[in-house]
Amino acid sequence: MPSMNAPGAPVPPPAEDKHKLEMAERMDRAAFFVDAFLHLYGEFLKVREEPAAWYAQLEKIRTWVAHRAGMDAVQA
């Protein structure tokens, strides 16, 4: 049967050959995710506690949202 992949593209391994993560590796990845989340949430709280910093961020957020809304309207 001919390959459905583009010429020169690597052929993905069959599903049964995929590497399953060991429990320790899954726990390490989960801990990394939790640490990253808590760090980002801490940064958010630092900005949120200062009214001047928060209002400066709100302006950036509003500009970003308006830009995204304009891009979505063009794509639709």
Contacts in CASP RR format, 6 or more apart in sequence:
PFRMAT RR
TARGET T0000
AUTHOR 0000-0000-0000
METHOD contacts of the structure
MODEL  1
MPSMNAPGAPVPPPAEDKHKLEMAERMDRAAFFVDAFLHLYGEFLKVREE
PAAWYAQLEKIRTWVAHRAGMDAVQA
3 11 0 8 1.000
5 11 0 8 1.000
21 29 0 8 1.000
46 53 0 8 1.000
47 53 0 8 1.000
47 54 0 8 1.000
47 57 0 8 1.000
48 54 0 8 1.000
END
